[in-house]
């Protein structure tokens, strides 16, 4: 699903988050996807706040470092946006052609977007006919504040990178599921009941959760929530009376030393946020209950997180790793390292897959 531009050949996926810059370049052949180049460069704290560029010099330098490490074959990039600046709505409209819809979309968007239309970039995707009503169709309407997109484009251009595709993180997540380890299992097994269940793609980052709930492989509900691994870091700070940096180090390198009280408060907050999204979804899709969570993002690498969420939510949960189905040369990449960080790379991989859009 495209956003503010259509597909382009030869793209690198660049995910700019609160913690760092992730760059991925993929190749494709008959045998599947192959990792061509990759880089992960950390950002200083508060360089990106709520998906807004605060320290453009730090972000620009991280992008330059990522290009230097990865040596990708192109400097054309697909990036993603998320958070409060992005509006995604599924609307019902009279059936028409994509060409005719182009002329109507601003009027329709004006009914659903809480910003001045001149202040946002718009795009849409026709999902198909409303079941049982060929005179109406479902359309996904997407909008993002121009200032957010323009700020990202500026900082990339300062690093010699051309932004040729802007996507939503929740859509990139959906793309990446095409090569995630359990897609075939989900497609075959999850939809056998008469009341079709849904699968929730849940990407838990440092301070943002991307939720994309799908029914029969089609997006039914999306939502971004500000919560993530930084909340655990802050709980560690409070409980252990240490600095933010020391708390981060404990989380990443001495996880077993974290107090159960800090972990409990983190999980209470996390499950509360997820329940809020699940309740919003269920209000309009009660006939399609969510029966599986597919977890990704840096915080999905927290030990035993799938089991914790499964017990607390009563929904089967699994951490996904796209690198299990992406070929990577052992002479060029540390395959064990790729498998460890795989869950955190879903969004940049989904962005890199834009190279192969039809």
WORADA-V366347 format. One record per residue. RES is the residue in one letter. SS is DSSP state (H for helix, E for strand, - for the rest). BURIAL is 1 if it has 9 or more other ideal C-beta (glycine too) atoms within 8 Angstrom, else 0. Layout:
res->RES ss->SS burial->BURIAL
res->RES ss->SS burial->BURIAL
This chain:
res->X ss->- burial->0
res->X ss->- burial->1
res->X ss->- burial->1
res->X ss->- burial->1
res->X ss->- burial->0
res->X ss->- burial->0
res->X ss->- burial->1
res->X ss->- burial->1
res->X ss->- burial->0
res->X ss->- burial->0
res->X ss->- burial->1
res->X ss->E burial->1
res->X ss->E burial->1
res->X ss->E burial->1
res->X ss->E burial->1
res->X ss->E burial->1
res->X ss->- burial->1
res->X ss->- burial->1
res->X ss->- burial->0
res->X ss->E burial->1
res->X ss->E burial->1
res->X ss->E burial->1
res->X ss->E burial->1
res->X ss->E burial->1
res->X ss->E burial->1
res->X ss->E burial->1
res->X ss->E burial->0
res->X ss->E burial->0
res->X ss->E burial->0
res->X ss->- burial->0
res->X ss->- burial->0
res->X ss->E burial->1
res->X ss->E burial->1
res->X ss->E burial->1
res->X ss->E burial->1
res->X ss->E burial->0
res->X ss->E burial->1
res->X ss->E burial->1
res->X ss->E burial->1
res->X ss->E burial->1
res->X ss->E burial->1
res->X ss->E burial->0
res->X ss->- burial->1
res->X ss->- burial->0
res->X ss->- burial->0
res->X ss->- burial->0
res->X ss->- burial->1
res->X ss->E burial->1
res->X ss->E burial->0
res->X ss->- burial->0
res->X ss->- burial->1
res->X ss->E burial->1
res->X ss->E burial->1
res->X ss->- burial->0
res->X ss->- burial->1
res->X ss->H burial->1
res->X ss->H burial->0
res->X ss->H burial->1
res->X ss->H burial->1
res->X ss->H burial->1
res->X ss->H burial->0
res->X ss->H burial->1
res->X ss->H burial->1
res->X ss->H burial->1
res->X ss->H burial->1
res->X ss->H burial->1
res->X ss->H burial->1
res->X ss->H burial->0
res->X ss->H burial->0
res->X ss->H burial->1
res->X ss->- burial->0
res->X ss->- burial->1
res->X ss->- burial->0
res->X ss->- burial->0
res->X ss->- burial->1
res->X ss->E burial->1
res->X ss->E burial->1
res->X ss->E burial->1
res->X ss->E burial->1
res->X ss->E burial->1
res->X ss->E burial->1
res->X ss->- burial->1
res->X ss->- burial->1
res->X ss->- burial->0
res->X ss->- burial->1
res->X ss->E burial->1
res->X ss->E burial->1
res->X ss->E burial->1
res->X ss->E burial->0
res->X ss->E burial->1
res->X ss->E burial->1
res->X ss->E burial->0
res->X ss->E burial->1
res->X ss->E burial->0
res->X ss->- burial->0
res->X ss->- burial->0
res->X ss->- burial->0
res->X ss->H burial->0
res->X ss->H burial->0
res->X ss->H burial->0
res->X ss->H burial->1
res->X ss->H burial->0
res->X ss->H burial->0
res->X ss->H burial->1
res->X ss->H burial->1
res->X ss->H burial->0
res->X ss->H burial->0
res->X ss->H burial->1
res->X ss->H burial->1
res->X ss->H burial->0
res->X ss->- burial->0
res->X ss->- burial->1
res->X ss->- burial->1
res->X ss->- burial->0
res->X ss->- burial->1
res->X ss->- burial->0
res->X ss->H burial->1
res->X ss->H burial->0
res->X ss->H burial->0
res->X ss->E burial->1
res->X ss->E burial->1
res->X ss->E burial->1
res->X ss->E burial->1
res->X ss->E burial->1
res->X ss->E burial->1
res->X ss->E burial->1
res->X ss->E burial->1
res->X ss->E burial->0
res->X ss->E burial->1
res->X ss->E burial->0
res->X ss->- burial->0
res->X ss->- burial->0
res->X ss->E burial->0
res->X ss->E burial->0
res->X ss->E burial->0
res->X ss->E burial->1
res->X ss->E burial->1
res->X ss->E burial->1
res->X ss->E burial->1
res->X ss->E burial->1
res->X ss->E burial->1
res->X ss->E burial->1
res->X ss->E burial->1
res->X ss->E burial->1
res->X ss->E burial->1
res->X ss->H burial->1
res->X ss->H burial->0
res->X ss->H burial->1
res->X ss->H burial->1
res->X ss->H burial->0
res->X ss->H burial->1
res->X ss->H burial->1
res->X ss->H burial->1
res->X ss->H burial->1
res->X ss->H burial->1
res->X ss->H burial->1
res->X ss->H burial->1
res->X ss->- burial->0
res->X ss->- burial->1
res->X ss->- burial->0
res->X ss->- burial->1
res->X ss->E burial->0
res->X ss->E burial->1
res->X ss->E burial->1
res->X ss->E burial->1
res->X ss->E burial->1
res->X ss->E burial->1
res->X ss->E burial->1
res->X ss->H burial->1
res->X ss->H burial->1
res->X ss->H burial->1
res->X ss->H burial->1
res->X ss->H burial->1
res->X ss->H burial->1
res->X ss->H burial->1
res->X ss->H burial->1
res->X ss->- burial->1
res->X ss->- burial->0
res->X ss->- burial->1
res->X ss->- burial->1
res->X ss->- burial->0
res->X ss->- burial->1
res->X ss->H burial->1
res->X ss->H burial->0
res->X ss->H burial->0
res->X ss->H burial->1
res->X ss->H burial->1
res->X ss->H burial->0
res->X ss->H burial->0
res->X ss->- burial->1
res->X ss->- burial->0
res->X ss->- burial->0
res->X ss->- burial->0
res->X ss->- burial->0
res->X ss->- burial->0
res->X ss->- burial->1
res->X ss->- burial->1
res->X ss->E burial->1
res->X ss->E burial->1
res->X ss->E burial->1
res->X ss->E burial->1
res->X ss->E burial->1
res->X ss->E burial->1
res->X ss->E burial->1
res->X ss->- burial->1
res->X ss->- burial->1
res->X ss->- burial->1
res->X ss->- burial->1
res->X ss->E burial->1
res->X ss->E burial->1
res->X ss->E burial->1
res->X ss->E burial->1
res->X ss->E burial->1
res->X ss->E burial->1
res->X ss->E burial->1
res->X ss->- burial->0
res->X ss->- burial->0
res->X ss->E burial->0
res->X ss->E burial->1
res->X ss->E burial->1
res->X ss->E burial->1
res->X ss->E burial->1
res->X ss->E burial->0
res->X ss->E burial->1
res->X ss->E burial->1
res->X ss->- burial->1
res->X ss->- burial->1
res->X ss->- burial->1
res->X ss->H burial->1
res->X ss->H burial->1
res->X ss->H burial->1
res->X ss->H burial->1
res->X ss->H burial->1
res->X ss->H burial->1
res->X ss->H burial->1
res->X ss->H burial->1
res->X ss->H burial->1
res->X ss->H burial->0
res->X ss->H burial->1
res->X ss->H burial->1
res->X ss->- burial->0
res->X ss->- burial->0
res->X ss->- burial->0
res->X ss->H burial->1
res->X ss->H burial->0
res->X ss->H burial->1
res->X ss->H burial->1
res->X ss->H burial->1
res->X ss->H burial->1
res->X ss->H burial->1
res->X ss->H burial->1
res->X ss->H burial->0
res->X ss->H burial->0
res->X ss->- burial->0
res->X ss->H burial->1
res->X ss->H burial->0
res->X ss->H burial->0
res->X ss->- burial->1
res->X ss->- burial->0
res->X ss->H burial->0
res->X ss->H burial->0
res->X ss->H burial->1
res->X ss->H burial->1
res->X ss->H burial->0
res->X ss->H burial->1
res->X ss->H burial->1
res->X ss->H burial->1
res->X ss->H burial->0
res->X ss->H burial->1
res->X ss->H burial->1
res->X ss->H burial->1
res->X ss->H burial->0
res->X ss->H burial->1
res->X ss->H burial->1
res->X ss->H burial->1
res->X ss->H burial->1
res->X ss->H burial->1
res->X ss->H burial->1
res->X ss->H burial->0
res->X ss->H burial->1
res->X ss->H burial->1
res->X ss->H burial->1
res->X ss->H burial->0
res->X ss->H burial->0
res->X ss->H burial->1
res->X ss->- burial->0
res->X ss->- burial->0
res->X ss->- burial->1
res->X ss->- burial->1
res->X ss->E burial->1
res->X ss->E burial->1
res->X ss->E burial->1
res->X ss->E burial->1
res->X ss->E burial->1
res->X ss->E burial->1
res->X ss->E burial->1
res->X ss->- burial->1
res->X ss->H burial->1
res->X ss->H burial->1
res->X ss->H burial->1
res->X ss->H burial->1
res->X ss->- burial->1
res->X ss->- burial->0
res->X ss->- burial->0
res->X ss->H burial->1
res->X ss->H burial->1
res->X ss->H burial->0
res->X ss->H burial->1
res->X ss->H burial->1
res->X ss->H burial->1
res->X ss->H burial->0
res->X ss->H burial->0
res->X ss->H burial->1
res->X ss->- burial->0
res->X ss->- burial->1
res->X ss->E burial->0
res->X ss->E burial->1
res->X ss->E burial->1
res->X ss->E burial->1
res->X ss->- burial->1
res->X ss->- burial->1
res->X ss->H burial->1
res->X ss->H burial->1
res->X ss->H burial->0
res->X ss->H burial->1
res->X ss->- burial->1
res->X ss->E burial->0
res->X ss->- burial->1
res->X ss->- burial->0
res->X ss->- burial->0
res->X ss->- burial->0
res->X ss->- burial->0
res->X ss->- burial->1
res->X ss->- burial->0
res->X ss->H burial->1
res->X ss->H burial->0
res->X ss->H burial->0
res->X ss->H burial->1
res->X ss->H burial->1
res->X ss->H burial->0
res->X ss->H burial->1
res->X ss->H burial->1
res->X ss->H burial->1
res->X ss->H burial->1
res->X ss->H burial->1
res->X ss->H burial->1
res->X ss->H burial->1
res->X ss->H burial->1
res->X ss->H burial->1
res->X ss->H burial->1
res->X ss->H burial->1
res->X ss->H burial->1
res->X ss->H burial->1
res->X ss->H burial->1
res->X ss->H burial->1
res->X ss->H burial->0
res->X ss->- burial->1
res->X ss->- burial->0
